[in-house]
């Protein structure tokens, strides 16, 4: 006998509407989440700029400019504030990568992972420099004389040298690599106006060439050439931070990388 009872699995007209509504709500939630990540990354980028400049060029100046800092009255509190600001910079560096990774990985996962690794490495160099600067304040003994004073000066100069090299290899090199990786991701995906990543992609090779010349002794860290090639990297990071903070990502957020590299 053939049953005439309607099947509970039969197609219901409301199913399509419900599925469409659910998909629309999910897409809207994803867009809101992505824009929240964008603004978080933008704020963190601006923090790296605001916190790093006074620490390196103002607050650390008493130690960096005076070889006998450990024998004088010192400005330990000033140096410690510099260390705190650089610690904030290091954490913000990692934060930018963590915030952007869930979005940019859809466009090229290998480049996204490389960006995260470079940011973490940059933060590690910064923290090493902080430790060396704060160690100088620990060594300071104004009453030291003779051999003890000479030993303290030598130890302090060694710590300052560690700071100088960590600054050169960290903030002096890795922003160029970051600009290549993230600049490629932003340009390829169209998440921000392409003029912004263009600045980073054009400035990165010059920045890295200058850094390489400094490492081998051909260029000076504080030379005019170094200052000039740093400007595009500074402009790229500042423009990216402002754009993400104010406007977030461009819409729609769709993966456009080759299928072998994209993550839906």
C-alpha atoms as an extended CHARMM CRD file, in Angstrom:
* protein
*
       264  EXT
         1         1  UNK       CA              0.0000000000        0.0000000000        0.0000000000  PROA      1               0.0000000000
         2         2  UNK       CA              1.2590000000        3.4400000000       -0.9090000000  PROA      2               0.0000000000
         3         3  UNK       CA              1.2740000000        5.8830000000        1.9930000000  PROA      3               0.0000000000
         4         4  UNK       CA             -0.3740000000        9.2270000000        1.3930000000  PROA      4               0.0000000000
         5         5  UNK       CA              0.9990000000       10.7830000000        4.5780000000  PROA      5               0.0000000000
         6         6  UNK       CA              3.1950000000       13.8570000000        3.7830000000  PROA      6               0.0000000000
         7         7  UNK       CA              6.8830000000       13.2440000000        4.4540000000  PROA      7               0.0000000000
         8         8  UNK       CA              8.4790000000       15.3380000000        7.1810000000  PROA      8               0.0000000000
         9         9  UNK       CA             11.5710000000       15.5680000000        4.9340000000  PROA      9               0.0000000000
        10        10  UNK       CA              9.7010000000       17.2440000000        2.1080000000  PROA      10              0.0000000000
        11        11  UNK       CA             10.9430000000       20.5790000000        0.8740000000  PROA      11              0.0000000000
        12        12  UNK       CA              9.5320000000       23.4960000000        2.8170000000  PROA      12              0.0000000000
        13        13  UNK       CA              9.3150000000       26.9140000000        1.1470000000  PROA      13              0.0000000000
        14        14  UNK       CA             10.5990000000       28.5940000000        4.2820000000  PROA      14              0.0000000000
        15        15  UNK       CA             13.8580000000       26.6170000000        4.2590000000  PROA      15              0.0000000000
        16        16  UNK       CA             15.4790000000       28.7130000000        1.5330000000  PROA      16              0.0000000000
        17        17  UNK       CA             14.5490000000       31.9580000000        3.2460000000  PROA      17              0.0000000000
        18        18  UNK       CA             15.8730000000       30.6840000000        6.5850000000  PROA      18              0.0000000000
        19        19  UNK       CA             19.1340000000       29.5370000000        5.0390000000  PROA      19              0.0000000000
        20        20  UNK       CA             19.5170000000       32.8190000000        3.1860000000  PROA      20              0.0000000000
        21        21  UNK       CA             18.9020000000       34.7770000000        6.3840000000  PROA      21              0.0000000000
        22        22  UNK       CA             21.3760000000       32.6420000000        8.3140000000  PROA      22              0.0000000000
        23        23  UNK       CA             24.0530000000       33.0710000000        5.6240000000  PROA      23              0.0000000000
        24        24  UNK       CA             23.4370000000       36.8230000000        5.5590000000  PROA      24              0.0000000000
        25        25  UNK       CA             23.7390000000       37.0620000000        9.3420000000  PROA      25              0.0000000000
        26        26  UNK       CA             26.9310000000       34.9880000000        9.3170000000  PROA      26              0.0000000000
        27        27  UNK       CA             28.4450000000       37.1700000000        6.5980000000  PROA      27              0.0000000000
        28        28  UNK       CA             27.5160000000       40.3260000000        8.5070000000  PROA      28              0.0000000000
        29        29  UNK       CA             29.0560000000       38.9500000000       11.7120000000  PROA      29              0.0000000000
        30        30  UNK       CA             32.2500000000       38.0770000000        9.8200000000  PROA      30              0.0000000000
        31        31  UNK       CA             32.4500000000       41.6030000000        8.3830000000  PROA      31              0.0000000000
        32        32  UNK       CA             32.0030000000       43.1490000000       11.8290000000  PROA      32              0.0000000000
        33        33  UNK       CA             34.7000000000       40.8640000000       13.2570000000  PROA      33              0.0000000000
        34        34  UNK       CA             37.0910000000       41.7030000000       10.4210000000  PROA      34              0.0000000000
        35        35  UNK       CA             36.5880000000       45.4270000000       10.8620000000  PROA      35              0.0000000000
        36        36  UNK       CA             37.1770000000       45.0790000000       14.5930000000  PROA      36              0.0000000000
        37        37  UNK       CA             40.4580000000       43.3090000000       13.8540000000  PROA      37              0.0000000000
        38        38  UNK       CA             41.3850000000       46.0070000000       11.3470000000  PROA      38              0.0000000000
        39        39  UNK       CA             40.8650000000       48.8210000000       13.8360000000  PROA      39              0.0000000000
        40        40  UNK       CA             42.7260000000       46.9250000000       16.5350000000  PROA      40              0.0000000000
        41        41  UNK       CA             45.6890000000       46.4560000000       14.2050000000  PROA      41              0.0000000000
        42        42  UNK       CA             45.5550000000       50.1200000000       13.1950000000  PROA      42              0.0000000000
        43        43  UNK       CA             45.6570000000       51.3420000000       16.7880000000  PROA      43              0.0000000000
        44        44  UNK       CA             48.5350000000       48.9690000000       17.5770000000  PROA      44              0.0000000000
        45        45  UNK       CA             50.4990000000       50.2090000000       14.5520000000  PROA      45              0.0000000000
        46        46  UNK       CA             50.1190000000       53.7750000000       15.7640000000  PROA      46              0.0000000000
        47        47  UNK       CA             51.1980000000       52.7240000000       19.2660000000  PROA      47              0.0000000000
        48        48  UNK       CA             54.4260000000       51.2160000000       17.8690000000  PROA      48              0.0000000000
        49        49  UNK       CA             55.2400000000       54.5660000000       16.2710000000  PROA      49              0.0000000000
        50        50  UNK       CA             54.2910000000       56.7820000000       19.2180000000  PROA      50              0.0000000000
        51        51  UNK       CA             56.0070000000       54.6140000000       21.8560000000  PROA      51              0.0000000000
        52        52  UNK       CA             59.2280000000       53.7670000000       20.0230000000  PROA      52              0.0000000000
        53        53  UNK       CA             60.4600000000       57.2300000000       19.0190000000  PROA      53              0.0000000000
        54        54  UNK       CA             60.8030000000       58.8830000000       22.4730000000  PROA      54              0.0000000000
        55        55  UNK       CA             62.2840000000       55.7210000000       23.9930000000  PROA      55              0.0000000000
        56        56  UNK       CA             65.0810000000       55.3790000000       21.4810000000  PROA      56              0.0000000000
        57        57  UNK       CA             65.9220000000       58.9990000000       20.7430000000  PROA      57              0.0000000000
        58        58  UNK       CA             65.0890000000       60.8030000000       23.9990000000  PROA      58              0.0000000000
        59        59  UNK       CA             64.7900000000       58.6020000000       27.0750000000  PROA      59              0.0000000000
        60        60  UNK       CA             67.8070000000       56.3770000000       26.3450000000  PROA      60              0.0000000000
        61        61  UNK       CA             69.9910000000       59.3280000000       25.3870000000  PROA      61              0.0000000000
        62        62  UNK       CA             71.8200000000       59.6630000000       28.7610000000  PROA      62              0.0000000000
        63        63  UNK       CA             73.0940000000       56.0760000000       28.4990000000  PROA      63              0.0000000000
        64        64  UNK       CA             73.8040000000       56.0590000000       24.7750000000  PROA      64              0.0000000000
        65        65  UNK       CA             75.6710000000       59.3700000000       24.7830000000  PROA      65              0.0000000000
        66        66  UNK       CA             77.7600000000       58.9770000000       27.9530000000  PROA      66              0.0000000000
        67        67  UNK       CA             80.2690000000       56.0820000000       28.1410000000  PROA      67              0.0000000000
        68        68  UNK       CA             80.7370000000       56.7580000000       31.8650000000  PROA      68              0.0000000000
        69        69  UNK       CA             77.0600000000       56.8140000000       32.7380000000  PROA      69              0.0000000000
        70        70  UNK       CA             77.5640000000       54.0570000000       35.3390000000  PROA      70              0.0000000000
        71        71  UNK       CA             79.9330000000       56.3240000000       37.3060000000  PROA      71              0.0000000000
        72        72  UNK       CA             77.6870000000       59.4000000000       37.4160000000  PROA      72              0.0000000000
        73        73  UNK       CA             74.5000000000       60.4980000000       39.1350000000  PROA      73              0.0000000000
        74        74  UNK       CA             72.5160000000       58.9670000000       36.2970000000  PROA      74              0.0000000000
        75        75  UNK       CA             68.9470000000       59.2970000000       35.0400000000  PROA      75              0.0000000000
        76        76  UNK       CA             67.7420000000       55.8260000000       35.9020000000  PROA      76              0.0000000000
        77        77  UNK       CA             64.0420000000       56.6910000000       36.0410000000  PROA      77              0.0000000000
        78        78  UNK       CA             64.2280000000       58.2420000000       32.5890000000  PROA      78              0.0000000000
        79        79  UNK       CA             65.8860000000       55.1300000000       31.1840000000  PROA      79              0.0000000000
        80        80  UNK       CA             63.3150000000       52.8810000000       32.8590000000  PROA      80              0.0000000000
        81        81  UNK       CA             60.5160000000       54.8510000000       31.2460000000  PROA      81              0.0000000000
        82        82  UNK       CA             62.2480000000       54.2340000000       27.9510000000  PROA      82              0.0000000000
        83        83  UNK       CA             62.3110000000       50.5290000000       28.7110000000  PROA      83              0.0000000000
        84        84  UNK       CA             58.5970000000       50.5600000000       29.5080000000  PROA      84              0.0000000000
        85        85  UNK       CA             57.7530000000       52.3370000000       26.2610000000  PROA      85              0.0000000000
        86        86  UNK       CA             59.8680000000       49.9010000000       24.2690000000  PROA      86              0.0000000000
        87        87  UNK       CA             58.1570000000       46.9810000000       25.9830000000  PROA      87              0.0000000000
        88        88  UNK       CA             54.8330000000       48.4670000000       24.8930000000  PROA      88              0.0000000000
        89        89  UNK       CA             56.2730000000       48.7660000000       21.3880000000  PROA      89              0.0000000000
        90        90  UNK       CA             57.3320000000       45.1070000000       21.3610000000  PROA      90              0.0000000000
        91        91  UNK       CA             53.9220000000       43.9120000000       22.5400000000  PROA      91              0.0000000000
        92        92  UNK       CA             52.1870000000       46.1390000000       19.9910000000  PROA      92              0.0000000000
        93        93  UNK       CA             54.4110000000       44.6770000000       17.2560000000  PROA      93              0.0000000000
        94        94  UNK       CA             53.1960000000       41.1900000000       18.0730000000  PROA      94              0.0000000000
        95        95  UNK       CA             49.6410000000       42.4760000000       18.4370000000  PROA      95              0.0000000000
        96        96  UNK       CA             49.5630000000       43.8730000000       14.8920000000  PROA      96              0.0000000000
        97        97  UNK       CA             50.4910000000       40.4640000000       13.4950000000  PROA      97              0.0000000000
        98        98  UNK       CA             48.0080000000       38.5890000000       15.6960000000  PROA      98              0.0000000000
        99        99  UNK       CA             45.1790000000       40.9540000000       14.7190000000  PROA      99              0.0000000000
       100       100  UNK       CA             45.8640000000       40.8570000000       10.9780000000  PROA      100             0.0000000000
       101       101  UNK       CA             46.7140000000       37.1770000000       10.5660000000  PROA      101             0.0000000000
       102       102  UNK       CA             43.1320000000       35.7800000000       10.6040000000  PROA      102             0.0000000000
       103       103  UNK       CA             42.2360000000       38.0720000000        7.6920000000  PROA      103             0.0000000000
       104       104  UNK       CA             45.3600000000       38.1530000000        5.5340000000  PROA      104             0.0000000000
       105       105  UNK       CA             45.9120000000       34.3840000000        5.7400000000  PROA      105             0.0000000000
       106       106  UNK       CA             42.9360000000       33.9630000000        3.3860000000  PROA      106             0.0000000000
       107       107  UNK       CA             44.8920000000       35.6580000000        0.6370000000  PROA      107             0.0000000000
       108       108  UNK       CA             48.3140000000       34.0230000000        1.0610000000  PROA      108             0.0000000000
       109       109  UNK       CA             48.9290000000       31.9170000000        4.1400000000  PROA      109             0.0000000000
       110       110  UNK       CA             52.6960000000       31.5560000000        3.6670000000  PROA      110             0.0000000000
       111       111  UNK       CA             53.1960000000       35.3300000000        3.4550000000  PROA      111             0.0000000000
       112       112  UNK       CA             50.8920000000       35.8260000000        6.4480000000  PROA      112             0.0000000000
       113       113  UNK       CA             52.9060000000       33.3570000000        8.5360000000  PROA      113             0.0000000000
       114       114  UNK       CA             56.1150000000       35.0500000000        7.4440000000  PROA      114             0.0000000000
       115       115  UNK       CA             54.7390000000       38.3990000000        8.5720000000  PROA      115             0.0000000000
       116       116  UNK       CA             53.8410000000       37.0070000000       12.0030000000  PROA      116             0.0000000000
       117       117  UNK       CA             57.3020000000       35.4530000000       12.3720000000  PROA      117             0.0000000000
       118       118  UNK       CA             59.0370000000       38.6860000000       11.3670000000  PROA      118             0.0000000000
       119       119  UNK       CA             57.0150000000       40.7390000000       13.8350000000  PROA      119             0.0000000000
       120       120  UNK       CA             57.7210000000       38.3280000000       16.6730000000  PROA      120             0.0000000000
       121       121  UNK       CA             61.4460000000       38.3530000000       15.8060000000  PROA      121             0.0000000000
       122       122  UNK       CA             61.4440000000       42.1510000000       15.7620000000  PROA      122             0.0000000000
       123       123  UNK       CA             59.8200000000       42.1840000000       19.1990000000  PROA      123             0.0000000000
       124       124  UNK       CA             62.4640000000       39.7530000000       20.4880000000  PROA      124             0.0000000000
       125       125  UNK       CA             65.2560000000       42.0670000000       19.3410000000  PROA      125             0.0000000000
       126       126  UNK       CA             63.5310000000       45.0200000000       21.0040000000  PROA      126             0.0000000000
       127       127  UNK       CA             63.1810000000       43.1770000000       24.3210000000  PROA      127             0.0000000000
       128       128  UNK       CA             66.8590000000       42.1770000000       24.2140000000  PROA      128             0.0000000000
       129       129  UNK       CA             67.7360000000       45.8480000000       23.8050000000  PROA      129             0.0000000000
       130       130  UNK       CA             65.5190000000       46.7450000000       26.7640000000  PROA      130             0.0000000000
       131       131  UNK       CA             67.3160000000       44.2400000000       28.9830000000  PROA      131             0.0000000000
       132       132  UNK       CA             70.7050000000       45.6650000000       28.0290000000  PROA      132             0.0000000000
       133       133  UNK       CA             69.6390000000       49.2520000000       28.7760000000  PROA      133             0.0000000000
       134       134  UNK       CA             68.0880000000       48.4090000000       32.1260000000  PROA      134             0.0000000000
       135       135  UNK       CA             71.1780000000       46.3650000000       33.0260000000  PROA      135             0.0000000000
       136       136  UNK       CA             73.2910000000       49.5070000000       32.6540000000  PROA      136             0.0000000000
       137       137  UNK       CA             71.1810000000       51.2450000000       35.3110000000  PROA      137             0.0000000000
       138       138  UNK       CA             71.6900000000       48.2550000000       37.6170000000  PROA      138             0.0000000000
       139       139  UNK       CA             75.4750000000       48.5090000000       37.2430000000  PROA      139             0.0000000000
       140       140  UNK       CA             75.6020000000       52.2330000000       38.0830000000  PROA      140             0.0000000000
       141       141  UNK       CA             77.8970000000       52.9240000000       41.0630000000  PROA      141             0.0000000000
       142       142  UNK       CA             78.8270000000       56.6180000000       41.4390000000  PROA      142             0.0000000000
       143       143  UNK       CA             81.3640000000       55.8530000000       44.2040000000  PROA      143             0.0000000000
       144       144  UNK       CA             83.3910000000       53.3040000000       42.2020000000  PROA      144             0.0000000000
       145       145  UNK       CA             87.0590000000       54.1080000000       41.5880000000  PROA      145             0.0000000000
       146       146  UNK       CA             90.1320000000       52.5900000000       40.0370000000  PROA      146             0.0000000000
       147       147  UNK       CA             89.8870000000       49.0930000000       38.6030000000  PROA      147             0.0000000000
       148       148  UNK       CA             86.2870000000       48.6760000000       39.6830000000  PROA      148             0.0000000000
       149       149  UNK       CA             85.2890000000       51.8310000000       37.8250000000  PROA      149             0.0000000000
       150       150  UNK       CA             87.1150000000       50.6960000000       34.6980000000  PROA      150             0.0000000000
       151       151  UNK       CA             85.3530000000       47.3160000000       34.8520000000  PROA      151             0.0000000000
       152       152  UNK       CA             81.9600000000       48.9440000000       35.2440000000  PROA      152             0.0000000000
       153       153  UNK       CA             82.5790000000       51.2330000000       32.2760000000  PROA      153             0.0000000000
       154       154  UNK       CA             83.6630000000       48.2820000000       30.1270000000  PROA      154             0.0000000000
       155       155  UNK       CA             80.6050000000       46.2460000000       31.1150000000  PROA      155             0.0000000000
       156       156  UNK       CA             78.2760000000       49.1730000000       30.4360000000  PROA      156             0.0000000000
       157       157  UNK       CA             79.8340000000       49.7870000000       27.0220000000  PROA      157             0.0000000000
       158       158  UNK       CA             79.3490000000       46.1150000000       26.1650000000  PROA      158             0.0000000000
       159       159  UNK       CA             75.6730000000       46.3500000000       27.1020000000  PROA      159             0.0000000000
       160       160  UNK       CA             75.2550000000       49.4970000000       25.0200000000  PROA      160             0.0000000000
       161       161  UNK       CA             76.8920000000       47.6810000000       22.0940000000  PROA      161             0.0000000000
       162       162  UNK       CA             74.3520000000       44.8640000000       22.4700000000  PROA      162             0.0000000000
       163       163  UNK       CA             71.5700000000       47.4460000000       22.4010000000  PROA      163             0.0000000000
       164       164  UNK       CA             73.0050000000       49.0760000000       19.2670000000  PROA      164             0.0000000000
       165       165  UNK       CA             73.1830000000       45.7650000000       17.4080000000  PROA      165             0.0000000000
       166       166  UNK       CA             69.7140000000       44.6480000000       18.4730000000  PROA      166             0.0000000000
       167       167  UNK       CA             68.3680000000       47.9870000000       17.2790000000  PROA      167             0.0000000000
       168       168  UNK       CA             70.1530000000       47.6040000000       13.9500000000  PROA      168             0.0000000000
       169       169  UNK       CA             69.0970000000       43.9980000000       13.3690000000  PROA      169             0.0000000000
       170       170  UNK       CA             65.5720000000       44.4670000000       14.7540000000  PROA      170             0.0000000000
       171       171  UNK       CA             63.9640000000       47.8510000000       14.0000000000  PROA      171             0.0000000000
       172       172  UNK       CA             66.8030000000       48.5490000000       11.5590000000  PROA      172             0.0000000000
       173       173  UNK       CA             66.1160000000       45.5680000000        9.2610000000  PROA      173             0.0000000000
       174       174  UNK       CA             62.8350000000       43.8010000000        9.9710000000  PROA      174             0.0000000000
       175       175  UNK       CA             60.4570000000       46.6910000000        9.1310000000  PROA      175             0.0000000000
       176       176  UNK       CA             61.6970000000       46.3260000000        5.5570000000  PROA      176             0.0000000000
       177       177  UNK       CA             60.8420000000       42.6210000000        5.5450000000  PROA      177             0.0000000000
       178       178  UNK       CA             57.4880000000       43.3720000000        7.1660000000  PROA      178             0.0000000000
       179       179  UNK       CA             56.7670000000       45.9610000000        4.4690000000  PROA      179             0.0000000000
       180       180  UNK       CA             57.4810000000       43.4130000000        1.7230000000  PROA      180             0.0000000000
       181       181  UNK       CA             55.3000000000       40.7010000000        3.2660000000  PROA      181             0.0000000000
       182       182  UNK       CA             52.3710000000       42.7520000000        4.5270000000  PROA      182             0.0000000000
       183       183  UNK       CA             52.6330000000       45.1860000000        1.6310000000  PROA      183             0.0000000000
       184       184  UNK       CA             52.2590000000       42.2720000000       -0.7820000000  PROA      184             0.0000000000
       185       185  UNK       CA             49.2630000000       40.9380000000        1.1450000000  PROA      185             0.0000000000
       186       186  UNK       CA             47.5380000000       44.3170000000        1.2980000000  PROA      186             0.0000000000
       187       187  UNK       CA             48.2380000000       45.1360000000       -2.3460000000  PROA      187             0.0000000000
       188       188  UNK       CA             47.2040000000       41.6970000000       -3.6150000000  PROA      188             0.0000000000
       189       189  UNK       CA             44.0040000000       41.5760000000       -1.5440000000  PROA      189             0.0000000000
       190       190  UNK       CA             42.9000000000       45.1920000000       -1.9180000000  PROA      190             0.0000000000
       191       191  UNK       CA             42.0760000000       45.3680000000        1.7870000000  PROA      191             0.0000000000
       192       192  UNK       CA             43.3200000000       48.9750000000        1.8200000000  PROA      192             0.0000000000
       193       193  UNK       CA             43.8120000000       51.5080000000       -0.9980000000  PROA      193             0.0000000000
       194       194  UNK       CA             46.7300000000       50.2070000000       -3.0600000000  PROA      194             0.0000000000
       195       195  UNK       CA             48.6550000000       53.4780000000       -2.8220000000  PROA      195             0.0000000000
       196       196  UNK       CA             49.4070000000       52.6070000000        0.8390000000  PROA      196             0.0000000000
       197       197  UNK       CA             51.1250000000       49.2270000000        0.2820000000  PROA      197             0.0000000000
       198       198  UNK       CA             52.8450000000       50.6800000000       -2.8030000000  PROA      198             0.0000000000
       199       199  UNK       CA             54.7470000000       53.0330000000       -0.4980000000  PROA      199             0.0000000000
       200       200  UNK       CA             55.9650000000       50.1020000000        1.5880000000  PROA      200             0.0000000000
       201       201  UNK       CA             56.8060000000       47.9010000000       -1.3970000000  PROA      201             0.0000000000
       202       202  UNK       CA             58.8210000000       50.6580000000       -3.0560000000  PROA      202             0.0000000000
       203       203  UNK       CA             60.5720000000       51.7480000000        0.1380000000  PROA      203             0.0000000000
       204       204  UNK       CA             61.4320000000       48.2870000000        1.4980000000  PROA      204             0.0000000000
       205       205  UNK       CA             64.2560000000       47.4210000000       -0.9670000000  PROA      205             0.0000000000
       206       206  UNK       CA             65.9570000000       50.7670000000       -0.3120000000  PROA      206             0.0000000000
       207       207  UNK       CA             65.5410000000       50.3390000000        3.4280000000  PROA      207             0.0000000000
       208       208  UNK       CA             67.0010000000       46.8140000000        3.3550000000  PROA      208             0.0000000000
       209       209  UNK       CA             69.8840000000       47.8880000000        1.1090000000  PROA      209             0.0000000000
       210       210  UNK       CA             70.7550000000       50.6850000000        3.5230000000  PROA      210             0.0000000000
       211       211  UNK       CA             70.5370000000       48.2840000000        6.4780000000  PROA      211             0.0000000000
       212       212  UNK       CA             72.8230000000       45.8130000000        4.7380000000  PROA      212             0.0000000000
       213       213  UNK       CA             75.3310000000       48.5840000000        4.0070000000  PROA      213             0.0000000000
       214       214  UNK       CA             75.2290000000       49.5910000000        7.6790000000  PROA      214             0.0000000000
       215       215  UNK       CA             75.8380000000       46.0260000000        8.8640000000  PROA      215             0.0000000000
       216       216  UNK       CA             78.9700000000       45.6610000000        6.7110000000  PROA      216             0.0000000000
       217       217  UNK       CA             80.2390000000       49.1040000000        7.7120000000  PROA      217             0.0000000000
       218       218  UNK       CA             79.6470000000       50.9860000000        4.4650000000  PROA      218             0.0000000000
       219       219  UNK       CA             76.8630000000       53.1680000000        5.8830000000  PROA      219             0.0000000000
       220       220  UNK       CA             76.3570000000       54.8240000000        9.2720000000  PROA      220             0.0000000000
       221       221  UNK       CA             73.2340000000       54.1570000000       11.3600000000  PROA      221             0.0000000000
       222       222  UNK       CA             72.5920000000       57.8880000000       11.8060000000  PROA      222             0.0000000000
       223       223  UNK       CA             73.5150000000       59.0020000000        8.2830000000  PROA      223             0.0000000000
       224       224  UNK       CA             71.3810000000       61.1080000000        5.9600000000  PROA      224             0.0000000000
       225       225  UNK       CA             71.0010000000       58.0960000000        3.6640000000  PROA      225             0.0000000000
       226       226  UNK       CA             69.5540000000       56.0350000000        6.5200000000  PROA      226             0.0000000000
       227       227  UNK       CA             67.1310000000       58.8230000000        7.4220000000  PROA      227             0.0000000000
       228       228  UNK       CA             65.9610000000       59.2190000000        3.8240000000  PROA      228             0.0000000000
       229       229  UNK       CA             65.3180000000       55.5120000000        3.2010000000  PROA      229             0.0000000000
       230       230  UNK       CA             63.5010000000       55.2530000000        6.5360000000  PROA      230             0.0000000000
       231       231  UNK       CA             60.9220000000       57.8650000000        5.5300000000  PROA      231             0.0000000000
       232       232  UNK       CA             58.9390000000       55.6160000000        3.1300000000  PROA      232             0.0000000000
       233       233  UNK       CA             58.7670000000       52.8430000000        5.7410000000  PROA      233             0.0000000000
       234       234  UNK       CA             57.6030000000       55.3270000000        8.3580000000  PROA      234             0.0000000000
       235       235  UNK       CA             55.0250000000       56.7460000000        5.9190000000  PROA      235             0.0000000000
       236       236  UNK       CA             53.7780000000       53.2430000000        5.0260000000  PROA      236             0.0000000000
       237       237  UNK       CA             53.2850000000       52.1780000000        8.6430000000  PROA      237             0.0000000000
       238       238  UNK       CA             51.7270000000       55.4960000000        9.6720000000  PROA      238             0.0000000000
       239       239  UNK       CA             49.3680000000       55.5440000000        6.6770000000  PROA      239             0.0000000000
       240       240  UNK       CA             48.3590000000       51.9210000000        7.2610000000  PROA      240             0.0000000000
       241       241  UNK       CA             47.7500000000       52.5350000000       10.9590000000  PROA      241             0.0000000000
       242       242  UNK       CA             45.6310000000       55.6330000000       10.3180000000  PROA      242             0.0000000000
       243       243  UNK       CA             43.6530000000       53.9880000000        7.5020000000  PROA      243             0.0000000000
       244       244  UNK       CA             42.8510000000       50.8430000000        9.5120000000  PROA      244             0.0000000000
       245       245  UNK       CA             41.9650000000       52.8370000000       12.6240000000  PROA      245             0.0000000000
       246       246  UNK       CA             39.6640000000       55.2690000000       10.8300000000  PROA      246             0.0000000000
       247       247  UNK       CA             38.1230000000       53.1980000000        8.0280000000  PROA      247             0.0000000000
       248       248  UNK       CA             39.0260000000       49.5510000000        8.5390000000  PROA      248             0.0000000000
       249       249  UNK       CA             39.3010000000       47.2440000000        5.5380000000  PROA      249             0.0000000000
       250       250  UNK       CA             37.8660000000       47.8190000000        2.0940000000  PROA      250             0.0000000000
       251       251  UNK       CA             34.7520000000       45.7870000000        1.2980000000  PROA      251             0.0000000000
       252       252  UNK       CA             34.0800000000       43.0710000000        0.3000000000  PROA      252             0.0000000000
       253       253  UNK       CA             36.6260000000       40.8630000000        2.0300000000  PROA      253             0.0000000000
       254       254  UNK       CA             37.0660000000       38.0180000000       -0.4460000000  PROA      254             0.0000000000
       255       255  UNK       CA             40.1570000000       35.8210000000       -0.8980000000  PROA      255             0.0000000000
       256       256  UNK       CA             41.7460000000       36.4730000000       -4.2700000000  PROA      256             0.0000000000
       257       257  UNK       CA             45.0230000000       34.5330000000       -4.0160000000  PROA      257             0.0000000000
       258       258  UNK       CA             45.7800000000       31.4900000000       -6.1870000000  PROA      258             0.0000000000
       259       259  UNK       CA             43.9500000000       28.3980000000       -4.9580000000  PROA      259             0.0000000000
       260       260  UNK       CA             47.1690000000       26.7980000000       -3.7000000000  PROA      260             0.0000000000
       261       261  UNK       CA             47.8220000000       29.6650000000       -1.3100000000  PROA      261             0.0000000000
       262       262  UNK       CA             44.3700000000       30.9470000000       -0.4280000000  PROA      262             0.0000000000
       263       263  UNK       CA             42.4000000000       29.9350000000        2.6340000000  PROA      263             0.0000000000
       264       264  UNK       CA             38.6080000000       30.3190000000        2.2170000000  PROA      264             0.0000000000
